[in-house]
Amino acid sequence: MGKEGAGPQEEPLLAECAARAEALLKANLTPHGIRAAAPGRHARARGYDAVFARDAGLCVLAMARSRDPDLIQGARASLETLARHQADNGQIPKFVRLREREADFWYVGCIDATLWWLIAARHYVQLTGDHAFERSHAAAMERGLHWLRCQEHPKLGLVAQNEAADWADIMPRSGYVLYSNALWYYVKRLYRLPGERETRHHFNHLFFPFSGELPEYRRLRLLGHFVRRKAQNRELYLSFVNFSFWGEEGDVLGNLLALLLGLASESRARGILRVLERNEVERPVPVRVTLSPIEPGTPLWRAYMGRHRQNLAYQYHNGGCWPFVGGFWVMGLAALGEKVKARAALARLAQTNAAGGWAFYEWFHGRTGEPMGMRGQSWSAAAFLLAHASLAGRIF
């Protein structure tokens, strides 16, 4: 890593965080793949000792680009375990419990498990040259792609989902979801699927219907009409669009993915960064994942969000701070050439991961900065490594 934008005092911190991140990933490995969090009684009680497709998918991107044979083998094992439990219809499970060897597909489905598995599988092959894996899992890849195509609107080229069916699984985003469709577009690019340009075109019309350009397809025009009449926040991509209702709470990860994966024009991408900076997403720690949390009593509030008092305002997915999304923030800054800001953000992310004696917490309270999630979170470590690498070149 070069010295641009980093003071001498930051370099030891960044190097130590990278070393500890790799060590945590190795400690969380099993013969069947990467656990979501460090093993222990609390992790077992909460189900974090399983191989989660979305967590493992992000970890594979970091492990496969390491030079450590154990991490590379762990990346392969993670993908294989998930593929072994793929449903007959092609869906990859949300997670696989290792002790019970049981797959879970979530209450209302889990669309991003299949998306992340396909992304991780393609990156793994490109990074390692393991074409034997590609040949042996070609059928699994094709079944996963077929399942996703079955979720796609034939005219829009966008996938639909139920609410609480992606990583933010206690949030009411449903219909066409920004985060999931950014990943779907990227899968289309990686696998050279037809309709990539149409997906990008309709993505921008649907999730940012404020440009003044009306879409040709009348049903898409109607969806945008509902939004344009009443939307308050017109600076970011909407978090989701359903029939006559939508999300304008400010989905930080979804907007960063639109920037990183080639969906946003350069001017819109820079606008996204300006809005996120103005809203101080790095405070109290990097980064807050929702700009304006959904409050009880408002139209988008759901009773399940208050279950165990977990997803109240500024907690968990509803405005909590997630270090793994902090990694995407660094990658977004770096991708737009903001190297000085990216390096400073990376240092703040390292300090966050160091909290609790290098605990690599899952998430923090969005107002107080108090650690509230699981310790030893694998994708917190993986996202730091990817962010670190992004200063030298794009990841996506």
Order of alpha helices (4+ residues) and beta strands (2+ residues): alpha-beta-beta-alpha-beta-alpha-alpha-beta-beta-alpha-alpha-alpha-beta-beta-alpha-alpha-alpha-beta-beta-alpha-alpha-alpha-alpha-alpha
